[in-house]
């Protein structure tokens, strides 16, 4: 039975500074590197056939550390902009607390957590899903159908849209969904790549 593991990248510099990051290519912090190593330790008993990640360095660095930790750096890796974090538009680089003071807590929560309301100049979760899910269906799902174990290292919102799909979450449920940094999320699949169980490791 194939297995799918999702990991949100370790803490980035702008996670630490509480800024909207989006597509800005910021590095991991020392804590983020440790989170990636800890994720790798939890995956030592797993064998992966391939891995997928975004084109942003925080996800790529996390994946590299995980694969180094488990001794599987030789597996095929595909990088694609489709797995990038949600584009936050005019909010990118702004401190989240300052943004809440300027626009109000409720408006910022809607921008951050709603399904189909984008921030100014940016993407909604619906927009993000519109690129993540076709990529999943055309690139990742076929690997699972071929009974391969797959590792995906990406971002909070690109993974939220994928989890919403895998777990059949409603728009209301995904509003409160938060994926922690550096925590492997394991999906057990049947022979038809339907999810039979999921849990954090």
Steps between C-alpha positions, in 0.01 A plus 500: 500500500651838405564772756497876457681728746444876502732739683469874535848654487678584824478846655612770257650838583169672431306243701724608787437868425123438464491634144286397204746311282319363196735471203785698658795260509617515861731244670440269793599606849728281714181377669354419156805289418458316830132442423600349166753270667238397759258420217767285340556312824130412508526366145809280541296181460338621176616441145400756239504447125478868404447847644329821396557857616450863399754732339548692827819447702333444839318194368796373298737538795257315728474216249877480463551476878230233532650288222851540643373392842336184365781426253283520187649793309510300176125482438343699214388850603260719303475872570207705374350844554159329530599397854607850604346672798194710440585837346414766759520797265518838672524336843834330425768625735253666739497408867178313578430686825548838330278390212226402748520844661471667160219291348343341809536150641190366326601620153850352536355170622275492192798563272708235677244229562203537267471279195426747223585855618845611376710774661565802278706388201529146631345153493218348701524141617264416213752656257783304661303175476437573131871444431589250776226244429553468122871452571417234759270320257747508210834444679462368856188284477640286214803416716268386781294295252827332401530395869787738569561673833504876452636787710369854443666797670316824440324785683217571739240598242603278211478208744172626648344484154635149449384382845156646429486281190640183662280521809190637323485802729230763464580867441402562862730228635801617299453847649637373831756257356857574601796289391799532737853546369722194479234247602470198265138423411463138386224374272449126458339418166330197351584342164289765325681780689196588710586615852437234765662676798704809584697621798786725607819315583 
